[in-house]
Amino acid sequence: MGSITARKGADGSVSYRAAIRINKKGYPAYSESKTFHSKKVAENWLKKREVEIQENPDILLGKEQLIDLTLSDAIDKYLDEVGSEYGRTKRYSLLLIKKLPIARNIITKIHSIHLAEHVALRRRGVPNLGLDSIATSTQQHELLHIRGVLSHASVMWGMEVDLSSFDKATAQLRKTRQISSSKVRDRLPTNEELIALTKLFAERWKLNKYGTKYPMHLIIWFAIFSCRREAELTRLWLQDYDSYHSSWKVHDLKNPNGSKGNHKSFDVLEPCKTIIELLLDNEVRSRMLRLGYDEQLLLPLNPKSIGKEFREACKILGIEDLHFHDLRHEGCTRLAEQSFTIPEIQKVSLHDSWSSLQRYVSVKSRRNVIQLEEVLRLIDET
């Protein structure tokens, strides 16, 4: 079944190539070889390998790699098979997990102790990787992503993964408050903060015609009036805008079951239409298009840079604990203040379920909320 061949190199050294060739009924032709500097080592490997193949014929079918599959390799295989079906956040999280100690474990041998160690590590932070401590809700998301890989391995690859023990461990971690569900943020920008941000962004845009290509003074208000998520802003194709019916289709909308192919249209209200017209202005578009992104997009920009511009502006202005995503919350709150019903808000926000919008049922109207006319005055477009 196996053979060893001596080979002499150009420098006079001798190496030994151990080769295995098998033609077994019911299996495809199989061959494998490995080179060693010692004949004795080559013989030992050959004997050991022959025994392994006899005890596990599935090796002849190429299934051996699944026997000792580490979490890191499983993540690679998982992303190759289904990675395109999920959004950027999940993919990024899985690629990050690959760098952590838990990824070195064989997936059929991942036990509660490994999960506990992973949670403890993430709570402390990983300085050598530049990772700070993360929230308990982020911890839970990471474990859910790991479980997704293990579940796929169990069902699709036929691996004996103990999902029951995994679930018991995560339940205990939840019970001891080491992991938790995300808390609902109630942070809304104040009038003063919105005015300050709008002024700063508008001044940057006017004074730096050959510098900044991000019309943030318009983008923040488009985010508010459209109730769109940060990542959705740069995925709006001009061809999907139906100005006659006041609707715009969003591709690959965020969804717990996968974003791929989840296309939905949102209602474009009058204030949003006005901001869209400003974004379609020739000068605004020509500056954005200098970045080289697709001209068929409303915002041919880098989504990560939009968030970065927002964070930097907040830092300059001394605005604390305000996230770009809070602008979506601001938009939904404004609709509720205008007596929109939950189904009507959902037509704009495209939330997955009404339960996500329940907090807007009893919203009390705020005084002196900055309106479109004031926004236009601030950016000097009136």
DAWOCOR-V443584 format. One record per residue. RES is the residue in one letter. PHI is phi in degrees with one decimal (* if undefined). OMEGA is omega in radians with two decimals (* if undefined). BURIAL is # if it has 16 or more other C-alpha atoms within 10 Angstrom, else .. Layout:
BEGIN
res = <RES	RES>
phi = <PHI	PHI>
omega = <OMEGA	OMEGA>
burial = <BURIAL	BURIAL>
END
This chain:
BEGIN
res = <M	G	S	I	T	A	R	K	G	A	D	G	S	V	S	Y	R	A	A	I	R	I	N	K	K	G	Y	P	A	Y	S	E	S	K	T	F	H	S	K	K	V	A	E	N	W	L	K	K	R	E	V	E	I	Q	E	N	P	D	I	L	L	G	K	E	Q	L	I	D	L	T	L	S	D	A	I	D	K	Y	L	D	E	V	G	S	E	Y	G	R	T	K	R	Y	S	L	L	L	I	K	K	L	P	I	A	R	N	I	I	T	K	I	H	S	I	H	L	A	E	H	V	A	L	R	R	R	G	V	P	N	L	G	L	D	S	I	A	T	S	T	Q	Q	H	E	L	L	H	I	R	G	V	L	S	H	A	S	V	M	W	G	M	E	V	D	L	S	S	F	D	K	A	T	A	Q	L	R	K	T	R	Q	I	S	S	S	K	V	R	D	R	L	P	T	N	E	E	L	I	A	L	T	K	L	F	A	E	R	W	K	L	N	K	Y	G	T	K	Y	P	M	H	L	I	I	W	F	A	I	F	S	C	R	R	E	A	E	L	T	R	L	W	L	Q	D	Y	D	S	Y	H	S	S	W	K	V	H	D	L	K	N	P	N	G	S	K	G	N	H	K	S	F	D	V	L	E	P	C	K	T	I	I	E	L	L	L	D	N	E	V	R	S	R	M	L	R	L	G	Y	D	E	Q	L	L	L	P	L	N	P	K	S	I	G	K	E	F	R	E	A	C	K	I	L	G	I	E	D	L	H	F	H	D	L	R	H	E	G	C	T	R	L	A	E	Q	S	F	T	I	P	E	I	Q	K	V	S	L	H	D	S	W	S	S	L	Q	R	Y	V	S	V	K	S	R	R	N	V	I	Q	L	E	E	V	L	R	L	I	D	E	T>
phi = <*	-125.7	-147.3	-125.3	-121.3	-84.8	-131.1	-99.8	-82.9	-63.2	-88.6	92.3	-74.6	-112.3	-120.2	-125.7	-99.4	-94.3	-129.2	-123.2	-130.8	-132.6	-121.3	-114.3	-59.4	89.3	-128.9	-71.0	-58.1	-127.0	-144.0	-155.7	-145.9	-152.5	-108.2	-130.9	-87.8	-123.6	-65.6	-62.7	-65.2	-62.7	-63.4	-63.5	-64.0	-61.6	-63.3	-63.3	-68.2	-62.3	-65.3	-60.2	-70.0	-63.5	-78.9	-137.4	-60.3	-61.5	-59.1	-66.3	-96.4	79.4	-93.2	-59.9	-61.7	-80.8	-67.4	-112.8	-73.7	-79.3	-61.4	-60.3	-68.2	-64.6	-63.4	-59.3	-64.6	-62.5	-66.8	-62.8	-84.7	-131.5	-55.8	-70.9	-82.7	-118.7	-79.2	-61.8	-63.8	-66.1	-62.0	-60.9	-61.8	-66.5	-66.3	-69.9	-59.2	-57.8	-84.2	-97.0	-53.9	-60.8	-70.4	-81.7	-76.0	-69.7	-64.7	-78.4	-121.4	-81.9	-118.8	-58.0	-62.3	-68.3	-67.3	-62.8	-66.0	-63.8	-62.9	-63.5	-62.7	-68.8	-69.1	-76.6	100.0	-125.6	-55.7	-66.4	-105.3	71.3	-105.6	-82.0	-60.9	-116.1	-69.6	-62.0	-69.4	-68.0	-56.8	-63.6	-61.1	-62.0	-65.8	-65.2	-67.6	-63.0	-62.2	-59.8	-67.5	-64.8	-63.3	-63.0	-63.6	-67.3	-80.6	-90.9	-108.4	66.3	-90.3	-85.8	-97.1	-87.5	-70.8	-62.5	-66.1	-60.5	-66.5	-64.8	-65.5	-68.1	-63.5	-69.8	-63.7	-70.8	-63.4	-89.5	62.7	-84.8	-132.3	-160.2	-74.7	-67.1	-84.7	-75.8	-80.6	-113.4	-70.9	-121.2	-70.8	-80.8	-55.8	-61.6	-67.7	-65.9	-64.5	-62.4	-64.2	-61.8	-62.3	-61.4	-65.6	-65.4	-64.4	-59.9	-64.8	-76.3	-84.1	-127.6	-61.2	-104.5	-109.4	-60.8	-115.9	-109.2	-76.3	-63.0	-63.0	-94.0	-62.3	-64.7	-79.4	-65.6	-61.4	-69.9	-72.9	-97.8	60.3	-89.2	-74.0	-55.0	-69.5	-77.2	-57.9	-96.3	-120.8	-98.7	-86.0	-59.3	-67.3	-92.5	-90.4	-103.0	-67.2	-66.3	-94.8	53.5	-144.0	-142.8	-84.0	-104.9	-89.1	51.7	-66.5	-54.7	-155.4	-58.1	-94.7	113.5	-89.9	-59.9	81.1	-88.9	-100.0	-141.7	-104.4	-111.7	-73.5	-99.0	-84.6	-55.7	-59.2	-66.8	-59.1	-62.2	-67.1	-60.2	-60.0	-68.2	-70.5	-88.2	-57.2	-56.4	-66.8	-62.6	-67.4	-63.1	-70.4	-65.0	-70.0	-64.1	-75.8	90.4	-83.0	-60.5	-71.5	-84.4	-94.7	-62.4	-119.8	-77.0	-133.3	-84.8	-60.3	-66.5	-70.4	-61.6	-62.3	-65.2	-59.3	-65.8	-63.3	-64.4	-65.6	-61.4	-65.9	-61.5	-85.8	73.1	-85.6	-103.1	53.9	-116.5	-102.4	-59.6	-63.7	-65.3	-68.1	-65.8	-62.5	-61.0	-62.0	-65.4	-63.3	-61.2	-64.5	-63.4	-66.1	-91.4	70.7	-68.7	-79.0	-58.0	-60.6	-70.9	-64.2	-62.4	-65.4	-95.5	-77.5	60.9	-61.1	-65.4	-138.5	-65.7	-60.0	-67.6	-105.8	-59.4	-67.9	-93.0	-63.4	-110.2	-67.7	-93.2	-64.5	-85.5	-86.4	54.9	-69.7	-62.0	-106.4	-56.2	-58.1	-68.2	-61.3	-63.1	-65.8	-63.5	-92.9	61.0	-109.9	-79.4>
omega = <-3.12	3.12	3.11	-3.12	3.11	3.13	-3.13	-3.13	-3.13	-3.14	3.11	3.14	-3.11	3.05	-3.06	-3.11	3.09	-3.09	3.09	3.06	-3.08	2.99	-3.06	-3.11	3.13	-3.13	3.08	3.09	-3.05	3.06	-3.13	3.12	3.13	-3.09	-3.12	3.11	-3.13	3.12	-3.13	3.14	3.12	3.12	-3.14	3.12	-3.12	3.13	-3.13	-3.10	3.13	3.11	-3.14	-3.13	3.10	-3.11	-3.11	-3.11	3.13	3.08	-3.14	3.13	-3.14	-3.10	-3.09	-3.07	3.14	-3.10	-3.11	-3.08	3.09	3.11	3.12	3.12	3.13	3.11	3.10	-3.12	3.14	-3.13	3.08	-3.06	-3.02	-3.05	-3.10	-3.12	-3.07	-3.07	-3.09	-3.06	-3.12	3.14	3.13	-3.13	-3.13	3.12	3.08	3.13	3.13	-3.10	-3.03	-3.07	-3.09	-3.09	-3.14	-3.10	3.02	-2.96	3.10	-3.11	3.07	-3.09	-3.09	-3.13	3.13	3.11	3.13	3.13	3.13	3.14	3.13	3.13	-3.11	3.10	3.14	-3.02	-3.13	-3.05	-3.09	3.07	-3.13	-3.09	3.09	3.05	-3.13	-3.11	3.13	3.12	3.09	3.06	-3.11	3.11	3.13	-3.14	3.09	3.11	3.08	-3.13	3.11	3.11	-3.12	3.12	3.11	3.13	-3.13	-3.05	-2.99	-3.11	3.10	-3.12	-3.09	3.14	-3.10	-3.12	3.14	3.11	3.10	-3.12	3.10	-3.14	-3.14	3.09	3.13	3.09	3.09	-3.13	-3.14	3.02	3.06	2.98	-3.12	3.07	-3.14	3.07	3.12	3.11	3.11	-3.08	3.03	3.08	3.08	3.06	-3.11	-3.14	3.13	3.11	-3.13	3.13	-3.12	3.13	-3.12	-3.12	-3.13	3.12	3.11	-3.09	-3.08	-3.06	-3.03	-3.05	-3.11	3.13	-3.06	3.12	-3.11	3.13	-3.03	3.11	3.08	-3.07	-3.10	-3.14	3.02	3.10	-3.14	-3.05	3.12	-3.08	-3.09	3.02	-3.11	-3.08	-3.11	-3.05	-3.09	3.08	-3.14	-3.12	-3.11	-3.13	-3.13	3.13	3.09	-3.08	-3.12	3.14	3.11	3.11	-3.14	-3.14	3.07	-3.14	3.05	-3.13	-3.13	-3.12	-3.14	-3.11	-3.14	-3.06	-3.06	3.10	-3.14	-3.09	3.11	3.12	3.09	3.11	3.10	-3.11	-3.02	3.12	3.13	3.11	-3.13	3.13	3.10	3.13	3.12	3.12	3.14	3.08	-3.04	-3.11	3.13	-3.11	-3.11	3.12	3.12	-3.06	3.08	3.14	3.05	3.12	-3.03	-3.11	3.12	3.12	3.06	3.12	3.14	-3.02	3.07	-3.10	3.14	-3.13	3.08	3.11	-3.13	3.11	-3.12	-3.12	-3.14	3.13	3.11	3.14	3.13	-3.08	-3.14	3.11	-3.06	3.02	3.04	3.14	3.10	-3.12	3.12	3.10	3.06	3.09	3.09	3.14	3.13	3.13	3.12	3.12	3.12	3.12	3.11	3.08	3.01	3.06	3.12	3.11	3.14	3.08	-3.11	3.12	3.11	-3.04	-3.09	3.01	-3.10	-3.06	3.11	-3.10	3.12	-3.07	-3.08	-3.09	3.13	-3.08	-3.04	-3.13	3.07	-3.10	3.08	3.12	2.99	3.07	-3.10	-3.07	-3.06	-3.11	3.12	3.11	-3.13	3.11	-3.12	-3.12	3.04	-3.13	-3.12	*>
burial = <.	#	.	#	.	.	.	.	.	.	.	.	.	.	#	#	#	#	#	#	.	.	.	.	.	.	.	.	.	.	.	.	.	.	#	#	.	.	#	.	.	#	#	.	.	#	.	.	.	.	.	.	.	.	.	.	.	.	#	#	.	.	.	.	.	#	.	.	#	#	#	#	#	#	#	#	.	#	#	.	.	.	#	.	.	#	#	.	.	.	#	.	.	#	.	.	#	#	.	.	.	#	#	.	#	#	#	#	.	#	.	#	.	#	#	.	.	#	#	.	#	#	#	.	.	.	.	.	.	.	.	.	.	.	.	#	#	#	#	#	#	#	#	.	#	#	#	.	#	#	#	#	#	#	.	.	.	.	#	.	#	#	#	.	.	#	.	.	#	#	.	.	#	#	.	.	.	#	#	#	.	.	.	.	.	.	.	#	#	.	.	.	#	#	#	#	#	#	#	#	#	#	.	#	#	.	.	.	.	.	.	#	#	#	#	#	#	#	#	#	#	#	#	#	#	#	#	#	#	#	#	#	#	#	#	#	#	.	.	.	#	.	.	.	.	.	#	#	#	#	#	#	#	#	.	.	.	#	#	#	.	.	.	.	#	#	#	#	.	.	#	#	#	.	#	#	.	.	#	.	.	.	.	#	#	.	#	#	#	.	.	.	.	.	#	.	#	#	#	#	#	.	.	.	.	#	#	.	.	#	#	.	#	#	.	.	.	.	#	.	.	#	#	#	#	#	#	#	#	#	#	#	#	#	#	#	#	.	#	#	.	#	.	.	#	#	.	#	#	#	#	.	.	.	.	.	#	.	.	#	.	.	.	.	.	.	.	.	.	.	.	#	.	.	#	#	.	#	#	.	.	.>
END
